[in-house]
Amino acid sequence: MTVANLVDVLNPAIAGGYGVAGLVVLGWEDARAYVEAAEELGVPVILQAGPGCRKHTPVPIMGKMFRHLAEQAKVPVVCHIDHALTVEECALGIDNGFTSVMIDGSALPISENIELTSRVAEIAHRAGVSVEGEVGVVGYMSGASSAHTSPDEARRFDLESGADALAISIGNVHLNTEKTSGINFESLRALEAVTRLPLVLHGGSGIPLDVRNMLAHETRVKKFNIGTELRMAFGSSLRKHLKENPQSFDRNEILSTTIKDIKAETVKVLRGLV
């Protein structure tokens, strides 16, 4: 059985000094490509169903798809709900086969964030499901701005929330199409000094490969969320196929042609963390 949760893959990553990728899934083709890439390299992978994915495809369907891939895989595969905002969203994921949930209470005062995360952790841990929480706000390119994680709040969350991993804000941003790496290493060191949990960086696409590699090997950041650069690979592959095959109309044929290119890009991402 290769179905895993965050504890199963992040604790060995801490001991071994490497990182694990949390890859944003939007459909069958990218999920399949991610697992094939992980199998090629012999590394674990985290399949993530974020809000956009869940809005497009019902959670029960994504849960079955993720579990099917995980159960057939030759490497550990985590089936993860990303950026859930309520206990109910997390419970729906747990009931439908997800092995890990992220409850995002980062917009709440720290006491409320801890309380919300603790409620989710109580439910999740009874089912053998791991929990990721977040302190600080990771903003979006051309959107909401970030608020760096406070060490005092991170220390409280680490001790009181019951979470298994902690997402932090140290200059990382979502939906970045350029490699800019505004990582504040002084802030990271301050957070590492007062926490014990594996740390998570959302917005990994904006961080250059060499910086991701250094973080994976030299810090307690062990989960790197990657979405935008892989969606860009999908889009480029799709446009290339349609340009070269203007008469193509079969959906399965068209989308299947993207798997090879997505897999190749995913191999680069995964290799950059080990």
N, C-alpha and C positions, 0 to 999 in steps of 0.2 A: 504494500500500500504506500503510495507516494503523496497522499493528501496530507498537507501540513498546515500548521498555523505559524504566526509570527515568532512565537517562542522557539519553535522547532528549528527555524532557519536563522534567526538573529543571534541567539546565544552562541551557536557554532561560529557565526561570522565574527563575533567579538573575540572568541578564543583563537580564531584563525587569522584575524587581521585582514578581512576582506569585506566587500559590500554586497548587498542583495538589491536587485532592481524591482521596484514596484511599477509594473507596466500597465498603462491605461488601455483598457479594452473597449472597443466600440462595436465589434462584431466577430463572427466566426473566423474570418480570414486572419485578422491580426492576432487573435488569441491562439490560433493554431500555429502561426509563425513564431510567436513568442516561445511556446513550449518546444517547438522543433529546434529553435536556436539554443535554448537552455540545455536540451538533450545533447546537442552537438558538442557543447563545451563541458557538459557534466556538472552544471551548477544549478542551484535552486532558483526559482522565479516566483514572483508574486503577481497574480492576475488581478487587476483592479477594475471594479465596476463603479465608476463615479456617477455624479448626478446626471450628466448628459446621457450616459449609457443607460441608466435606469429609467430616464424619461422616455427614451426611444424604445427600449425593450423591457418587458416586465421582469421583475426580480426573480420570480420562479423559473423563468426560462433561462436567464443568465446563470442562476445557481446550478441548474442541471447541466448546462453547457460547461461551466467551469469544472464541476465535479467530474464530468465525463473525461475531460482532458487530464485532470489531475490523477484520476484513477488509472488511466492508461499510460501515464508518463513514466519515464525511467529516472526522473529526478524529483525532488520535493517541489510541490506546487501548492502555493497558498491561494485560497479563493477569498478575496478581500472586498468588502464594501468600503468605498472611499467617500469621505465627506458626508456622512449621514448627520443630520441635525437633530434627530429625535430618537428617543428610546424605541418608538414604534418602528422607525426605519431599520434600526439595528435588529430588532426582534424579527422583522420580516426576513432579513437576510439570514439570520441564524436558523429560522424555521425552514429555509429553502436551500440549505446545504453549504452556505458560506462558512468558512473556517476562521474568519477574522473580520472585524468591523472597526472602522474608524468613526468615533463620535466627535464631531467638531463643535466644541463649545467655546472656541477661541474668541467669539464676539461677546461672550458673557463676562461679568465680573468673575475673578478667579474663584471665589467661594462657590458660585453657582456652577462654574465649569467643573470644578472638582466634584460637586454633588451629582451633576448629570453623568459625568464619566463613571463615578462610583456605582450608580444605578445600572448603567450598561454593563460594567465589569461584573457585577453580581450575577446578572442574567447570563452573560456570555461565558463566564468561567464555569458555571454549572454545566454548560453544554460542551466544554472543551474548546471554546472559541476564544481567540486572543483579541485584545482591545488596543487600539492606537488612539491617543488623544493629542490635543494641540494646545500650546500656550504661546501667545503672541499671534500676530496676524500676518499671514503670507499674502501679499497683494497680487495684483494682476497687471501685466503690461497693458498700458492704455486703459487702466481701470482703477479699482480700489487700491489705495496705497497700503504699504506694509507698516506694521508696528513691531519693532524688535522684541524678542522674548526677554522678560525680566528675570534675572537669576533668582530673585526672592520668590516670584510666583512659580517658576519652574521647580524650585526646591520643594515648595509646598505641594505642588501637583505630583511630583515624583513620590513623595512620602504618603500622600493621602488618597490619591485617586483610584488606586488599584489597576491602573493601566499597565500594559506590557511594553509599550513603546511611546516615545514622546516626540511629536513633530514640533520643530522650532522655526523661528523666523530670525535669520541672521544676514539678510540681504538677498536671499533667494526669492524669486517671484514666479507666479504661474504664467503660462502661455507665452514664454519668451522664445522668439524665433531666432534670436542671435545669441552667440556665446559671449556673455559679458562678465560673468563671475564677479558680482559685487559682494562676495562673501566677506563678512567681518570676522576675522579669525580671533580677534581679542574677545568679542562677544561669545564665540564658540567656546573658547577656553574657560571663560567665566561660568558658562552653563555646565560644562563638563565637571568643573570643580565642585558643583553643588548637587549633581544628580548622579544616578546609578543606572537608569534605564538606557536601552539602546535608543539613539537619536535618529530622527527622520528628517530628510530635507524634501519638501515638495518643490516643484518648479525646477527639477533637475536638468531640464533641457537647456536652461540658460547658463549652466555651469560647464566650462570646458572639460573635455575628457581627462586631461592631465590633472586638473584640480579635483575632479571626482575621484580619480585614482588615489591621489594623495590623501583626500579625506577618508576614503575607505580603509586605507592602510595605516594611517597615523592618528585617527581620531575615533571617537565612539559613535560617529555618524555611520549607521550600518544599513539603512534603508533609503534608497534614492528613487523618488517618484519621477518617472519619465513618460511623457505623453506627446508633447508637441513635435519633437523631432521625428518620432515614429509616424505620427499622422502626416507629417510633411513627406515622408518616404512613401506612404500609401498614396497620397495625392499625386506626387510626381510620377509614380509607376502607373497609376490609372490614366493620367493625361497622356503619357507616352503610348500606352496601348491603344487608346481611342484615336490618337492622331495617326498611328500606323495602321489601324484597322477601323476605318470610318464606317464600314458596313456592319460591324459587330453589334449585336443587339441582345444576346443571351446574357442575362444577369450573372448566372453561375460562371460562365466562361470568362466574362469580363473581370469579375472580382477575384476569381482564382488566379489570374495572372499576376496579381499584386503580391501573392504570398512569398515568392522567391525574393523580391526586393525588400519587403518588410523584414524577412528573416535575416538577410544580409546586414541590414542596418541594426537589427537587434543583436546580432552577434558582436558588432562593434561596441554597443552599449554594455553588454554583459562582460565582454573581455576587459573593458576599461575599469571594472570594479574588482577584479580578482588578481 
